[in-house]
Amino acid sequence: MATEKAFLEIEGGVRIPCLFNPAQLRVSRANDWDSAKGAGKGITSLTFQGSSNGTMALDLFFDTTSDGTPVTRHTGKLLELMDISVEVVKTSDGELQGRPPYVTFHWGDLHSFKAVITQLELTFTYFSASGVPLRAMVNLSLLQFEASDAFGPQNPTSGTPRPARVHRVQPGETLDRIAARYYGDSTQWRALATVNGLGDPLALRPGTLLSVPRRDS
């Protein structure tokens, strides 16, 4: 059985695959309570003041030493998530204001709440002789964007796509052959190219991991 690969789904549906599945995922939730303290009073009853947005911490590892390409081709996509996107929201006074996109973490049947990245720490840990970064660690701190179900089996009526299968490219394979294998239709190669952001569908490197969405997603 093939190992499911984790990925980040960006607002709008674009996916950023994780080269390696994370070793751990840290989630935190907090509720606010208050008590009517006063001089001469003992323990008093608590009053619920509301819930705080959940937080999530994620450590991702990137390594391109096998092909010698700059690891920044992967880490750069994460850095871009901190930038204001073309999406705009209307403020209380009616003005339009840009914001960075929210993301959702998926790993097999596990999916997180929608969250925005509040902090990103990128550390390059290995370089080629010419100074090209080939290995990096990315520490992400995320804050829940809105109320939503999280960290359970995906609800097929929720609108969240089913996680894609992952295919490792073999020597001599082409996108049309891969499409024929999974969909029985070689013309679906264009969908594979779009999902995986392939600018040149003919330049497939053996060992590359491709996201293969299921037909119903």
C-alpha positions in Angstrom: 0.0 0.0 0.0 1.4 3.4 -1.1 2.1 5.9 1.7 -0.3 8.9 1.5 1.6 12.2 1.1 0.6 15.3 3.0 -0.1 18.6 1.3 -1.3 22.1 2.0 -4.4 23.2 0.2 -4.4 27.0 -0.5 -7.6 29.0 -0.6 -8.9 28.6 -4.1 -7.8 24.9 -4.4 -4.1 25.0 -5.4 -2.1 22.4 -3.5 1.5 22.5 -2.2 2.7 18.9 -1.7 5.0 18.1 1.2 8.2 16.4 0.0 8.3 14.4 3.3 5.4 13.8 5.7 5.8 15.7 9.0 7.0 13.8 12.1 4.5 15.6 14.3 1.6 18.1 14.2 0.9 20.3 17.3 -2.6 21.7 17.8 -3.8 23.9 20.6 -7.3 25.1 21.7 -8.2 27.4 24.6 -11.4 28.5 26.3 -11.6 31.7 28.4 -13.2 31.5 31.8 -13.6 34.2 34.5 -14.5 34.2 38.2 -15.9 37.0 40.4 -12.9 37.4 42.7 -13.3 39.7 45.7 -11.8 40.4 49.1 -12.9 37.9 51.7 -14.4 35.5 49.1 -13.4 32.0 48.6 -13.7 29.9 45.4 -16.4 31.2 43.1 -18.2 29.8 40.1 -16.6 30.2 36.7 -18.3 32.1 33.9 -17.6 31.1 30.3 -16.2 34.0 28.3 -15.8 32.4 25.0 -13.4 30.3 22.9 -10.1 31.4 21.4 -9.2 30.4 17.8 -7.2 27.2 17.6 -3.5 27.2 16.7 -1.4 24.7 14.9 2.3 24.2 14.5 3.8 22.3 11.7 7.5 21.4 10.8 8.2 20.5 7.2 11.5 19.1 5.8 12.6 19.7 2.3 15.6 18.0 0.5 16.6 18.2 -3.1 20.1 16.7 -2.9 18.9 13.8 -5.1 18.6 16.1 -8.2 20.6 19.1 -7.2 17.8 21.6 -7.9 17.5 24.6 -5.5 15.3 23.7 -2.5 13.9 27.3 -2.8 11.6 26.1 -5.6 9.6 24.5 -2.9 10.2 26.8 0.1 9.4 29.8 -2.0 5.8 28.7 -2.5 5.4 28.7 1.3 6.9 32.2 1.6 4.4 33.5 -0.9 1.6 32.4 1.4 2.6 35.3 3.7 2.0 37.8 0.9 -1.3 39.6 0.3 -3.2 37.7 -2.4 -5.4 39.0 -5.1 -8.4 38.0 -3.0 -10.1 40.9 -1.2 -12.5 41.2 1.6 -14.9 44.0 2.5 -14.3 45.7 5.8 -17.0 47.1 8.1 -16.8 50.5 6.4 -17.3 49.0 3.0 -13.7 49.3 1.8 -11.9 46.4 0.0 -8.9 45.1 1.8 -6.4 42.4 0.7 -5.1 39.6 2.9 -3.0 36.5 2.7 -4.8 33.3 1.8 -5.9 30.7 4.3 -4.6 27.1 4.1 -5.8 23.6 5.1 -3.5 20.8 6.0 -4.4 17.4 4.5 -2.9 14.0 5.2 -4.9 11.0 4.0 -8.3 11.2 5.8 -6.9 13.8 8.2 -7.6 17.5 7.5 -7.1 20.6 9.7 -9.3 23.6 10.2 -8.8 26.5 7.7 -5.9 28.6 9.1 -3.7 31.6 8.2 0.0 31.5 8.7 1.0 33.9 11.4 4.7 33.1 11.4 7.1 31.2 9.1 10.7 30.4 10.0 12.9 29.0 7.2 16.3 27.5 7.9 18.6 26.3 5.2 20.7 23.5 6.5 22.7 22.2 3.6 24.3 23.8 0.5 26.1 22.7 -2.6 29.7 23.6 -3.2 28.5 26.6 -5.3 26.2 27.8 -2.5 22.9 26.5 -3.8 20.6 25.6 -0.9 19.6 22.0 -1.1 18.0 21.2 2.3 15.7 23.3 4.5 13.4 23.2 7.5 10.3 25.2 7.6 8.4 25.9 10.9 4.9 27.1 10.4 2.7 28.7 13.1 -1.0 28.9 12.0 -4.1 30.4 13.5 -7.6 29.1 12.9 -9.4 31.3 10.3 -13.0 30.4 11.0 -15.1 27.8 12.9 -14.9 24.4 11.1 -14.6 20.7 11.7 -11.1 19.5 12.0 -8.9 16.5 12.5 -11.4 13.8 11.7 -12.5 11.8 8.7 -13.5 14.1 5.9 -17.2 14.7 5.5 -18.1 14.1 1.8 -20.8 16.8 2.0 -18.5 19.4 3.4 -17.1 20.5 0.0 -13.6 19.5 1.0 -11.9 17.5 -1.9 -10.9 14.0 -1.2 -7.1 13.7 -0.9 -5.3 12.8 -4.1 -3.4 9.7 -4.6 0.4 10.0 -5.1 2.3 8.5 -8.0 6.1 8.2 -8.2 7.3 8.7 -11.8 9.2 5.7 -13.2 11.9 6.0 -15.9 10.3 6.4 -19.4 6.8 7.3 -18.0 4.8 10.1 -19.6 1.8 12.0 -18.3 -0.6 10.5 -20.8 0.4 7.0 -19.7 -0.1 7.9 -16.1 -3.5 9.4 -16.9 -4.4 6.2 -18.8 -3.4 4.1 -15.8 -5.5 5.9 -13.2 -8.4 7.2 -15.3 -8.5 4.9 -18.3 -8.2 8.0 -20.5 -4.8 9.3 -21.7 -6.4 12.7 -22.6 -6.6 13.5 -18.9 -2.9 14.3 -18.8 -3.8 18.0 -19.0 -5.6 17.7 -15.6 -2.5 16.1 -14.1 -0.3 18.8 -15.5 -2.5 21.5 -14.1 -2.8 20.0 -10.6 0.9 19.5 -10.3 1.9 22.9 -11.8 3.9 21.3 -14.6 5.1 24.0 -17.0 6.6 21.4 -19.3 4.6 18.1 -19.2 7.3 16.4 -21.3 10.1 17.1 -18.7 9.1 14.4 -16.1 12.0 13.4 -13.9 12.0 9.8 -12.6 11.3 9.8 -8.9 9.0 12.8 -9.0 5.9 12.5 -6.9 2.7 13.5 -8.7 -0.6 14.3 -7.1 -3.4 12.2 -8.8 -6.8 13.5 -7.8 -9.6 11.0 -7.7 -12.3 11.3 -10.4 -15.0 12.5 -8.0 -12.8 15.4 -6.7 
